[in-house]
Amino acid sequence: MRLDKLLEHENFGSRKKVKRLIRSKKVKIDGKVVTCENQNVDAQLQEITVEDTVITQKTHEYFMLNKPQGVVTAVHDKDHQTVVDLIKEEDYRQKLYPVGRLDRDTEGLLLITDNGQLGYQLLLPHKNVTKRYEVIVNERLNDEDVKSFQEGIVFHGGECCKPAVLSILSTSDNESRAYLDIDEGKFHQVKKMFLSVGKKVTFLKRLKMGPIELDQQLKPGEYRRLTPKELETLLPYFYK
C-alpha cells in the first residue's frame, strides 16, 4: 500500500494533511525519515511511525500457491477455474491477484497478493527476478543446448532472449529432465526456448521466483500464507 494511502486510512487526516506530514519529515520507516509519499509499505514488515505513534495495522495478504495444471492464472474466467478461486478466504479473495502468470498446463509456484505495487516491482525487467523451472522434454539434452541457452536463445523472427542457465539433471533419447533459470518473462518463453533447439516441453513446473521457493509440502492446488521470514526476503522489492 502507498504510504500516503495508509496514513489516510489510519485517520492521520486528509490526503493533503498526510502529504504535509510526510514532507515535514515526521514519518519514519524502520527508524529512517521518509519523504516519498507514494512509497510502497507494509506495517507487517516495517516499523512505520508518525511522530511517536506506531502503526500496527495489517496491510496486505500474501499467499504461496502450488498451481495445479488445468487452472488459469487469472482473477476471473467464465470457462475455467482460476488460481484466485482456489483461495478459500472469501474476505480477501476479491482483492487478490496473481503475480505474473503460468500457462494453464504449467504447475508450481505462484505468488498471490493484494499488494499491487509489490507485484509490479517483482515483474519489472530491470529487477532481474530469477525464476527457476523444472522442465521435462521429449528428446536428449546435451552440452550444445546448455551453450545455446547460455548465449541467449533467438526465436524464429529474430527476438532474442537474455542468457539463461540450463542444468541437465538426466538425459536420454526419449526424455530429459532439467532445471532452467531465467530472469525475464516473455509469452510462452520456456516452451519457445526449447522449441528453438528442437525439443518439446512435456512437463513444466516453477520452483522458485526471486527469493521465494515452492514449499514442497504443498500439493497441487494447496496454498499457505508466506512466513515472516519469506516476507522479509521480499522487502528489497518494496522500493523502486
C-alpha atoms as one frame of an Amber mdcrd trajectory, in Angstrom:
protein
   0.000   0.000   0.000   1.193   3.518  -0.723   2.423   5.341   2.360   0.053
   8.277   1.902  -2.942   5.989   1.452  -2.006   4.000   4.562  -1.787   7.133
   6.708  -5.048   8.434   5.325  -6.672   5.055   6.040  -5.290   5.210   9.597
  -7.025   8.545  10.159  -3.996  10.813  10.168  -6.019  13.297   8.172  -6.957
  14.158   4.630  -4.700  13.363   1.701  -3.432  16.939   1.817  -2.643  16.758
   5.547  -0.945  13.374   5.173   1.308  14.694   2.435   2.219  17.609   4.683
   3.140  15.194   7.497   5.411  13.215   5.211   7.099  16.260   3.700   7.695
  17.732   7.151   9.804  14.649   7.989   7.500  13.389  10.738   7.161   9.893
   9.267   9.769   7.160   9.716  10.136   3.641   8.375  12.392   1.384  10.409
  13.807   4.454  12.153  14.622   6.394   8.995  12.802   9.520   7.861  10.924
   9.094   4.588   9.643  11.854   2.313   8.371   9.778  -0.614   4.611   9.748
  -0.242   3.951   7.046  -2.866   6.444   4.562  -1.389   5.135   1.008  -1.085
   4.888  -0.036   2.578   3.541  -2.810   4.766   3.135  -2.412   8.526   3.547
  -6.191   8.962   7.112  -5.965   7.712   8.199  -2.446   8.569   8.008  -0.271
  11.668   6.080   2.770  10.482   5.861   5.689  12.891   4.182   9.081  12.662
   5.883  11.202  15.306   5.566   8.841  18.329   2.670   6.742  17.024   3.463
   3.250  15.703   1.157   1.880  13.004   0.268  -1.759  13.634  -2.474  -2.190
  11.042  -2.262  -5.405   8.984  -1.886  -4.065   5.486  -1.721  -6.867   2.917
  -2.189 -10.576   2.283   0.468 -12.815   0.727  -0.108 -16.409  -0.360   2.083
 -19.084  -1.895   0.094 -21.386  -4.194   1.218 -24.623  -5.789  -0.709 -24.067
  -9.009  -2.135 -27.265 -10.496  -2.450 -27.983 -14.197  -5.770 -27.041 -15.769
  -6.262 -23.870 -13.710  -5.827 -20.491 -15.382  -3.708 -17.685 -13.971  -6.393
 -15.035 -13.790  -8.747 -13.328 -11.385 -11.905 -14.159 -13.363 -12.607 -16.596
 -16.190 -16.039 -17.611 -17.429 -14.908 -21.036 -18.682 -12.216 -22.253 -16.291
 -11.321 -22.306 -12.619  -8.820 -19.585 -11.728  -5.946 -19.515  -9.264  -7.834
 -16.958  -7.174 -10.815 -19.354  -6.997  -8.539 -21.758  -5.095  -8.124 -19.285
  -2.215 -10.843 -20.114   0.310 -10.670 -16.910   2.363 -13.551 -15.079   0.687
 -12.950 -11.890   2.719  -9.664 -11.389   0.845 -10.392 -13.052  -2.479 -11.971
 -10.066  -4.201  -8.778  -8.027  -3.801  -6.250 -10.753  -4.667  -4.452 -11.249
  -7.940  -1.568 -13.441  -9.171   1.937 -12.040  -9.571   2.860 -12.867 -13.145
   1.379 -15.863 -14.878   1.800 -19.555 -15.532   0.264 -21.279 -18.539  -2.824
 -23.379 -17.934  -0.851 -26.628 -18.332   2.059 -25.393 -16.171   2.154 -26.038
 -12.439   4.160 -24.834  -9.476   4.935 -21.689  -7.511   2.635 -18.712  -7.864
   2.515 -15.721  -5.529  -0.940 -14.279  -4.908  -1.368 -10.971  -3.111  -3.359
  -7.760  -2.845  -0.157  -5.687  -2.778  -0.295  -4.322  -6.305   2.885  -2.286
  -6.104   4.934  -5.236  -4.893   3.619  -7.425  -7.696   4.526  -4.711 -10.193
   8.054  -4.405  -8.801   8.638  -8.164  -8.985   7.774  -8.152 -12.693   9.905
  -5.188 -13.760  12.597  -6.325 -16.255  15.390  -4.334 -14.605  14.760  -6.100
 -11.266  16.156  -9.296 -12.820  13.953 -11.556 -10.695  15.145 -15.102 -11.408
  12.587 -17.845 -11.961  13.591 -21.499 -11.732  11.638 -24.171 -13.608  11.736
 -27.938 -13.614  11.414 -28.999 -17.242  10.901 -32.346 -18.972  11.390 -32.517
 -22.744  10.835 -35.317 -25.260  14.408 -35.650 -26.522  18.023 -35.748 -25.391
  19.526 -32.570 -23.962  23.256 -32.019 -24.425  26.111 -29.580 -23.872  25.252
 -27.736 -27.084  21.828 -26.943 -25.662  23.405 -25.674 -22.451  25.645 -23.400
 -24.517  22.758 -22.138 -26.659  20.777 -21.145 -23.573  23.851 -19.512 -22.042
  24.416 -17.424 -25.177  20.754 -16.367 -25.388  18.144 -18.231 -27.398  16.949
 -16.477 -30.552  13.331 -17.154 -31.526  12.172 -17.548 -35.093  11.693 -13.994
 -36.284  14.784 -12.670 -34.532  13.553 -11.987 -30.979  16.440 -12.647 -28.608
  16.226 -13.938 -25.041  18.636 -12.981 -22.301  21.223 -15.609 -21.311  19.723
 -18.414 -19.222  21.145 -21.270 -17.166  20.172 -24.788 -18.247  21.200 -27.523
 -15.794  20.668 -31.048 -17.124  19.547 -33.488 -14.427  19.029 -36.587 -16.575
  19.002 -37.243 -20.303  18.044 -39.983 -22.760  16.844 -40.262 -26.351  13.176
 -40.158 -25.324  13.145 -37.908 -22.265  15.352 -35.400 -20.489  14.855 -33.514
 -17.237  16.495 -30.196 -16.348  16.336 -27.011 -14.347  16.087 -23.715 -16.207
  16.860 -20.364 -14.578  15.644 -17.251 -16.415  15.138 -13.653 -15.307  12.627
 -12.459 -17.877   9.073 -13.471 -18.738   8.196 -13.409 -22.414   4.937 -15.040
 -23.549   5.312 -18.868 -23.513   9.032 -18.225 -23.181  10.233 -21.524 -21.723
   8.374 -23.670 -24.254   9.527 -21.500 -27.148  13.137 -21.596 -25.942  13.192
 -25.374 -26.038  11.402 -25.481 -29.391  14.181 -23.272 -30.730  16.671 -26.088
 -30.007  14.350 -28.771 -31.377  12.804 -30.065 -28.133   9.189 -30.126 -26.976
   8.319 -29.430 -23.332   6.115 -32.186 -21.917   6.129 -31.015 -18.293   6.793
 -27.630 -16.735   6.814 -26.611 -13.082   8.011 -23.390 -11.482  10.063 -23.982
  -8.344  11.307 -20.532  -7.444  10.599 -16.850  -8.041  13.191 -14.428  -6.725
  13.884 -15.318  -3.083  10.688 -17.385  -2.670  10.899 -21.160  -3.159   7.947
 -23.502  -3.543   7.097 -25.339  -0.331   7.460 -28.973  -1.367   4.863 -29.985
   1.223   2.174 -28.159  -0.740   0.289 -30.480  -3.055  -1.015 -29.091  -6.372
  -3.931 -26.801  -5.560  -2.820 -26.192  -1.973  -1.613 -22.862  -0.627  -0.433
 -21.137   2.539   0.447 -17.663   3.722   4.041 -16.580   3.368   6.024 -16.868
   6.574   7.515 -13.766   8.257  10.957 -14.875   7.097   9.787 -15.222   3.489
   8.132 -11.814   3.658  11.381 -10.269   4.876  13.160 -11.525   1.742  10.672
  -9.517  -0.351  11.453  -6.213   1.373  14.031  -5.095  -1.257  11.261  -5.239
  -3.873   9.143  -2.722  -1.955  11.360   0.055  -3.254  11.604   1.420  -6.791
